[in-house]
Structures are given as C-alpha cells and as structure tokens.
Amino acid sequence: MGFGKDGLLSFRGAPLSKNIMAKNTVYKVLGSAIIVGSVLTGCGKKSVPEPITKAEPAEVKAITTSNQNNKQEEAAEDLLHQPFLKAVCIGDNPPEYCNRPPDVTVTKKSVYKLYEAVQACWDEIRFKDKAGNLIEYTAIISTDQGDIEMELTPTQAPNHVRNFIALAKVGYYDGLFFEEVHLEESEEPVAKLEQLRAGCPLGTGEIGYGSIGYWLKPEFSPETKHEAGTVGSFYELEPETSACRFYINLDKAPFMDENYSAIGKITKGMDVAKKIYTMPLKAENDEGSRKPEKPVTIKKITIQTRNSVNTVAGR
C-alpha cells in the first residue's frame, strides 16, 4: 500500500467513533596502549610481538565513562532529530480506525504534495546548533481576530513540534480554521476545560480525517503541565492518531498531563484565543464539542528562531 498510481494515498479505512480524552551500550575496554614491537623477519624466523601492556584501572574507568557520556549524548540527539519515517506511521501501516485522507484540503491544496513537502523539510528542522546548544522556536498564529504567539517546547515532544513547524513552513495551515470549541466539566474532582481545536484538513473537525497521510507516535513527557495556554497535538480515539490538528487549552487541565503530546505554550494573545472561544456557536454534540457558526480563519503560522541558548545534556 502507500501512494497509488494517481499519486494519492491508499490504505484501509474504518469509521472513527467516540473521542476519548539505548538502553545505553557501555563498551568494555579490553585494554589500551597496545604496544607492537619490532617484527623479526627472515628464513625460519617467526614474528614475535612485544607483550601487551595492560591499562591501569584508572585509565579503564576514564575511557568507560567517556564512552558512556558519548552514548548518552548520541541517544539524546537521536530523540531530538529522528528521521521522518522513524517518527511517524504512514499509509502502509495506519492507526486503527483512521480513514483515508482527502485528495485536497478545504483550501484546495494537494494532500499528496503537502505530504511530500513535509517529508522533504523534516530533517532540515534542527533543535540544536553546531555547538550543541538548544535553538528556541516561536510560532505566531495570525487569525482574522488577531495574533496568538507561542513558545515551542521541542525537548518535551520533538517529533510533534517538528511536525507543527514543518506543516507551518509548507503552508498547510494557511486558510484553515479554528473549526471546533470544546467544553468539558466534572464534579468529582471539580474541573472545567475550555479548549480550541484547529487544523483539520477538511475544515470541519470530522473525526477520522485529521491527517494528510501520516500519524505521529506519542511523546508523553512527565515535564508537561497542561495549564491555561498549553498548546498540543490533538488526537481522536487513540494517541497514535495525532497528525495535523492542534488544541489550545484555556484552563488548567492536569488530567491531560502525560496523556497528550504538548508542543508549546501561549506567551501573547491569550485574549485572542478567549475571543475565538466565545464566538457564536452551533448546537453541541455528544462529546461536548461545538462548531462555530462562522469559523475563525488561520491566515498564516509564522515560525521564528531565536539565538541559541545553553542546554543541559539533551533530552
């Protein structure tokens, strides 16, 4: 399976129902400072190697520690910069219940071309500079109601952050909508969640159609705290179904911690997010989600980088 003759994705589909919220290898040092002496040559003479000088325990310990540190740094680097096909599930192996993506988005962009563009720029998005320092990323979501600015957090969910950046860079979000608002309340414990959802390729928030042909593997971080202004990758029935849609929380939601892949937090424009939430709505569905009468349009998402900052050894 995969992309068919017509250049479009083909794989199994099924209706999606109700939404539910290295080992590090330590190399053993066999010895060091192996000294090879002069070799005797000639008729009837055999080469006689000089005796091996064993490394002192202190030398062995230093080399082993160095190898451990190098492996830890390499493992952290791998987590921050995984290749596209390692970070996602594609059309040949889609998550259960996911439907075939549309041929074009609601903005008339080819899904096939968007998929190719995301894959092409994936490895170009780096979270560390050549000196090993983290690079800070911000995103500005320009809407017809104002701008929302957020700081991205790649150390918590690098593949989800890279996906958001890639989709923004290739223009996927341009012209899409904040297609849904969500309200969830509970009495024990007392909790209330107001949430915006955006980025559906169909522009409707229809369950089962939040992808352009690939899905991200979950990245739940214990460092993530879902507070007012937290932005994350939205999934439908299962965590493996997150792809293009994202959410913005307007309230604190600790029950989402380590259950969703957060990608950032709003630093400016929370008033704009709240304004979008209060726009006139249509009738509520069974899950507490409602469609705006006139969805707010995302004009563009602009990605900016700041000067590199010092970092603790990776993720």
N, C-alpha and C positions, 0 to 999 in steps of 0.2 A: 504494500500500500504506500501512500505518500502523495506526491503531486501527480495527477493524472495527465493524459495526453493534452488536455486543454489547459494545462498549467495551473490547475486548481487542486486543492487538497481533497483527497478521498479517503474515508475511513468509516468505520462503523459509527452509527449514531443511535441514541436512545433518548427518550424524553427525560427531562430532569425534573424531579418532584420538589417537595418542600425544602426550603432553605434551613440549614442548621448552622444556628450560630456556631595519625598514621603511626592509629597506633604507631608511635614513632619508632622507627627501627634504629636500634643502637648497635652500631658496628663494633664488633670485638676487635681490639687491636692485637694483632698476632705478634707484633714486635716492631721495633724501629731501629734505625741506624744500622741496617744490614750492610756489613762491610764486605765487599767482594775483593779478595786479594789478587795478586798476580797469578796468572794461569800458566802452569808449566806445560810446554808442548814439546813434541819430538817423538821419534820412533820408540815404542814400548813404554812411553810415559803417559800417565793419566793426569787429567786436570785435578788439582787439589784445591778446593775452596777454603778460604780462611774461615775460622769459626765465627758463628753468628753472635753478635753482641746483643744481649737482651736489654730491652728498655727498662729503665728503672721504674718502679711503681708510680712515682710522681709524674713521670712523663706519660705513662699509660693513662693515668687519671685525667691529665690535662687534655690529651688528644681525644679521649672518650667524651669529655664534657663539651669540647669544641664541636664534635660531630653531632651530639645531642642538640646543641643550640642551633646548628645549621639546619638540622632536620625540622626542628620546631618552626624556624623562620620560613622554611620552604613550605611546610604544611599550611601555615597562616597565609602565605602568599597565594597558595593554591585555592584556599577558600575565598579569598578576595577576588580572584581572577580566574574563575572556572570558564572553560570554553562553552560556547552556546549549547552544543549537543550533550554536554555533560550536565548542564544546569536545568535542562527542560525535558519534557516528554513531547514528542512530535506526533504527527498524524499516523505514523506506523504503529504507535503504541499509546493511544489517547486514554485519558482517565475514563473510568466507567461513567455512564450517563451523559457524557458530553456529546453535543450534536456537531454536525459538520458546519464549519464557519460559513458565513455568506460569501458570495463571489466578490461583492463590493460592499464597502461600508455605506452608511447613510449619507456620507459626504461624497459618494461616488468614487472613492479611492479603491484601486485593485487590492484585494486582500493578499493575493499572491505576491505582488510587487512589494507591499509593506513587509511581508514575511521575509523576503529576500533582503530588503534594506536593513531590517533589524539584525539579521544574522551577519550581514556584511560589516556593520559598525560595532558589533558586540565587543570584540577583542580590543577595539580602539579606546574603549572607555576604561580608563585606569584610575584606581583609587589610591595609588602610591606613586610618588615621583621617583626619579632615578636614585635619589639619596635614601629612599625607604620611608619617607615621611608621608603621612596621610594627606590627601587633597580634599579640601572642603567643597561640597557642591550645594548650590541652592537652586530652587525652581520657582519661577514666577508664573502663576496661572492667571492669565488675562481673560476676564469674562466681560460680558456686556453689563455687569453690575459693579465692576471694579476688579482690582488685582488682589490675589492671595499669594503671599510669599512663604516658602517653607524651606527649612534646612533639611537636607537629606542625610540619612544615617547608614552608610554602606557597611560599617563594621557589624551591624546587627542583622542585616539581611542583604548581603552584597548582590546576589543574583536578582532579587526583586527590585533593588534600587537601580541596577544596571538596566534592567528591562524597562523601567519607567523612563530613564534617561534616553535609552535608545528609541522608544516609541515617540517621545517628545521631539527628538532630533530629526526623525524621519517624517514628522508632520502628522503622525497618526491622530493625535488628539485635536488638531485644528478643525474647528467646526462641529465637534461632538458636544454632548450636553451633560449637565447635571440632571440625569434622567430620573432620579428617584430620591425620595427622602424616607427615612426610617425612624420609627419611634418604638422603643421597647421599654416596658416598665415591669417591675416585680415588687411584691410586697415583702417577701422574706428571702434574702435581705432586701431592704428598701433600695431600689436602684432605678435609674432612669437613663436611657441612652437616646440621644438625638443624633442622627447621622445622615450625612450626604453621601450619595453614590454617583459615580461618573465614569465615563469611558467605554460604554457599551458600543460595539461596532454597529449595531442596529439602531442605536439611539433610543432604545425602549427599556433596557434593563431586563429583557426577556430571559428567563432562566435557561441555561444551556447554551447561550450564544455570546459568552464573554471573551472569546478567543479569536485570533486570526490564524490559528493552525498549530499553536504550541501552548504548553501549560508548564507552570513553574513548580518545582519541588519545594515543599515547605521549608521555611527558615524561621523557626520559632526561637527567639532569643530570651534568656532569663533577664537580660538587661532592659528589655522593652517594658515600658509602663504606659498603658493606654490612658492618657489624660486628655483634657479638653485641647483640641488642636492636633491630636495624633492623626497621621495620615498613614494608610496601609493598603496592602494589596487585597482586594475583595475576592473571596471565593464563595462558591454556591453550596453544594451539598458536602463536598469533601475538600480538605486543604489542598489536594493536588489539582484542583480545578481553577486556581487563581491564574490570571493571564493579563488582561488589559485593563480591567476595571479597578478603580481605587475608591477608598472611602475616606471621609473626613469626620472625625468624632467631634461633637460639640460639647460632650460631657465626659467626665471621668468614667472609665469602664474597666475596672480591674479584672472582671471575668474574662476579658479578651486577652489578658496577658498570657504569653506562651501558647496562645491558640490562633493567633493571626500574625502574619509577617508585616511588621510595621516598617515603613520606608522613610519616615520623616516627621517633622512637627512644624506647625504654622508659627511663624515669627512675626508676620504682619498680615493684616487683612482678615482677622477673625470676625470683625464686624460685617465684612462682605459675605463670609460663609454663613453667618447667622441670618443675614438678609435673604440669601438664597433659600435657606430652610423655611422661612416664613412666607414665601411666595404662594399665591393661591394654588390649591391642590385639587386633584380629582378624588374619587372615592378610595378608601383604604382597602387593601387586600387582606387576606387571612394572616399574613405574616407581619402585619404592622407597617408595611411599606406603601407609599403613595406616590402617584405620578403627578408632576406639576402640570397645571393647565397649559402653561407656556414655559417649557424648559429653558433654563439659563444656558447660553452658549459659551463654550470654551473657545475663545478666539485663537489663542496660542499658548503653549507652555514653553517658556524660555529657560534654558539651563545655563547657569553661570558657575564658574570655578573661582575659588579664592586662593591666596597664597598658601603654599604647603605649610602644615603645622607639624610640630614634633609628635611622634607617636610612640605608644608603648608597643612592645613587640607583637604586632599583628593581632589577629582575632583568635 
